[in-house]
Amino acid sequence: MLSRDDLTAWLTRLTPPDDTYVASFGAAYDSDIRVLEAALRPLWGHLPAAAGSGRPFKEDPVIQHFYDIVQHRQLPPVDRSRRQIVVETGPISYFLGFWGDQLAADLGPANMAYLVQWLTTMTAIPLPPGNWYFFIVLLNAALRKQGYPYDQHVLANALAQLDTFYLGDGVYSDGPTQQMDYYLAFAFHFYGLLYAQLTDDDHAQVFRQRAQDFADRFIYWFDESGRSIPFGRSLTYRFAPIGFWCQFYLSGAYRGTAFTPALVKGLIDRAAHYWQQQPITSLTGQGPLTVGYGYNNYLLSEDYNAPGSPMWAFKLFGILQLPATDPYWQLPAAPYPDDLPGLSHQPASGMLFRITPGAGHHVFLSSKQMAAHAALYHGQEKYGKFAYSSHFGFNLSRDLTGIETFAIDNTLAFSIPDQDQYAGRKVITASHMAADYAVSAWHTGTARVISYLIPLTANLHVRIHEVTTKQPLISYEGGFPLAPWNPKHQKPVIVGAATIATNGNGESAIIDLLNNRQAAAVNQGPNTNLLSPEKNVVPVLTTSLSPGTTVLACAVVGDPQGCTRVDGLVQFLTTATGYAIVTQKQTIDVPRWSPTVKD
């Protein structure tokens, strides 16, 4: 059980002592904005920590640094080309809305007038559609609460725009996209719950209800050890999604749900404990946070990741708002619930979970999401894989040519013969979620594919692909990446149509169910996997495809405990209407699907 002192000490260790590190690499926005970001993002943790401690805010060096910026009139000008600044106002709106009296008292009337005038310039900046509207919502809600001039029309319009992105079941799209990732937690619902604590209007009630609907699904994104499933963009914010559980508790949104205070505390504590053990700082156990996920890895970065960006993760420390005397800190941290339904359909986001207590990880099969923009780095890997695991993570491609440098894990990819350049699922044109499986229609430049994903257990799923091509193609399909793996002294077992790789970190296997592909293994280099910097191996199936339509089918095993028997797991049958998956316990019918159907 983590104490308030434990979390406070961790926050202190993660906070950079100065901003000299900000010049260590670049980002898509100007250098002065990067400096502002590095000054403001730590406030997400230091503000609630100071408030809960009962000590003067001025004694916190991060808060005092912000005061110095204001007092020296160093807030940078904003225009459309510099609208990243709007994002960085989030912590200031948090400060103003929750502790505005303290802010005004510390700054004094003249400095406060300067700050408010600067903040109000944000409302004239055109924003991209999506979670950005929440920065204008929080700003105007905070100004309104503290009695400063605000723009009611701009506030109402931003709230209305956010409503257009709501898909139901607690899920938003981030603008006109098919990206429903961790921005749901650390942006949409996090800010919605802050708004619900600043005001008590109809939207506040709506945001609470949507957060409750989301929580029922979001709990599946975490496993029993506190790890979240790596997926989507901005993973360098690492434990920022835990900020949702903190505000879910602080806002009281948990009341009337199955989420008891002890359960919420368990989710927060396990995640914090997990991340405390990871090598995610520049120095051992000391800040700043690096860009990366399980370790320092620039390959993961987005163009909007500057050196100070990872401190978005400090949203986890919102729970420090509670003083040491609050009953929360004495609560036992309840274990992960073992009575959740084993199958979770999340059709709005195209996620299909099959979980089993004690399986060692959580996996979801993905049938809908894709990267919105070509400029998003590694969008195919972050959104387009068939399966994502909290234990195995996923790989990123390292080069343009060669299957060894292409992130083939949980991917079906094609290459024109002799070209040696591969493309997998990136553009999904239609998707559907049935009772027992999920399906998507997608294409590359050379092939059109319908892929069926059928979860059987937490560690086993089946894939069926109907591939249509007008030209010969080379195809590879991979299972889960397994690290660490050194091919100089580790070899997978290849038996017939199956490749099985096993080490101390578990087992990864892929088994062909139609005997029309060859079993093999692809070695992937260091720093390709999000969770491990070591080399890894991906069991694969490969074949040459002739023009026409070919059906491919496989069973995929990802078992952290390495105790799944591969032989005789699944029998695959072709039926009059489609396919049948037969195991010892069940038969699943998978009728052929028309890609005109869309969730």
C-alpha positions, 0 to 999 in steps of 0.5 A: 500500500503506497502512502502519501509520503511514498507518492510525494517522494516519487514526485520529487524524484521525477521532477527535473531540478532545472530546465537545462535538459529542455535543449537536448532535442527538438519538437514541432513547436518553438523552443520557448514553448518547450520551455513553458511546457517544461515549467507548467506540466509538473504543476499537474502533480505539484499543485495537488501535492502542495494543496494536500500538504497544507504548506504554503504554495510558494515553498514548492519550487515548481509553483514558485517558478511559475510565479516567477514567469508571471511576475517577470512577464515571460508568458509567450504570445500565442497565435494560430501557428503557436497554438500548442500554448493553448494545451499548456494552459491546462495546468494553469486552469487547474490552478485557477479553478481549484486554488484560485484564491491562493493563486491570487493572494500569492501573485497580487492584483497586478500580476493576476490581471496580467495572467488573466489577460494572457489566458483570455487571448486563448479563446480567439485561437482556432483549435483542431477538432478533438480533445483540445476543446477541453482546454477552452472549457476548463479555462472559461469554467475556472475564470467563471468560478473565480469571478473573472471575465469569461466568454460564455459563447466560447464555452458553450460552443466548446462543450457542444463541439465535444458532444459531437465526438461522443460515440456512446459507452463512455467513448469519444473519438478524438475529432473526426478520427477512428482513434479511441486510445488513452486520450479517452482517459487522460484527456476527455474524461480527466478534464470532464471530471475536473469540469464536474468539480468546478461547476454543477450544471447539466454538463457536469452530470453528463461528464460524470455519467460518461466517466462511469460508463467508461470506467466499466470498460477501462478497467479491462485495459489494466492487468492484475499487476497494474500494467496498462496495455500499450496502444496508440499514440502519446505512450510517452505520457506513460502513467497519465491514464491513472489520472482518470482513476484519481479524478474518478475518486476525487470527483465522487463519480465512483459513488453508485457504481461497482468501483469501491474506494478500495478498488480504485485505490488498488488500481492507482497503487498497483500502477504507481508501484509498477512504474516506480520499478521501470527505467524511465528516467534520465538517471537511475531513479531520478528525473527527468522522465525520458521520452519512451515507454518502458525505457528511454526510446526516441523511436516511440516519440511523436513530433509533438514530444519535447523533453518536458512532454512526458510530465503529462504523466504527473496527472497521476499525482492528483490524488495527493490533493487529499491530506495525510489525514484523509481516510483514503490513505488508510484504505486497503488497496483491493486486489484486481477483481476476479469476477469481471465478465471474461469477455468484454465487447467494446464495439465503439472502440473496436476492442474485444477482450477475453480475460482470465484471472491469473493469466499473466496479462490482458490482451485485446483484439483490435478491429476498428482503430487506425491512425488518423494522419500519415504524419503520425509516426509509426501509426500502423504499429500503434493502431493497426496490429491485431492484438495488443498485450500488457505483457508482450507489448508491441514492436516498432519498425526500424527501416524501410526494407527487410522483414527483420526491420519491419514490426511484423508482430501481430501483423499480416504484411505483404510485399511485392516479390524482390521488393522486400518492403512490407505493408500491413493493416493501416486503412480499415474501411469497415468493421463489425463486432459479433458475439464471439469475434470481431472482423475488419475490411482493410487494404494495402496498395496490393491486397484487399483483406477481410480479417476475422479475430476470434478470442478463445482464452486470455492466451489464445486467439484465432485469425482468419484472413480472406486475401484478394490480390491481382498480383503475386505477393510475399506474405508474413504473419506474426505472433507476439514478440518475445524478449529478451532473445539472442538468436546466437544461442536461442532458437525457436522450436519449429514443428510442422506448421507451428513456430514456438518460442519460449524463454523465462518471459513466457511463450509465443507461438503461431500455428497454421490451421490450413497448412498453406504456409511455412512456419519460421521466426523473425528476429527483431533488433534491440530497442524495437519493443516498447517494453524491453530494449533487448532483442526479441523474436516473433514467430511467423508464418510465410507464403507466396500468394498467387493472384486471386483470393486465398484464405489464411488461418492461424492460432496465436498463443501469447502466454506469460507463464509458458504453460499453453500446450500448442498441440491440438489446440484448435481445429479449423473447418470450412462450412457452407456459410463460412468457418468453424473454430472447434476446441475441446470446450466449444465450437464457434461459427464464423459466417462470412461477412459482408464489408458493407456492415460497419459499427 
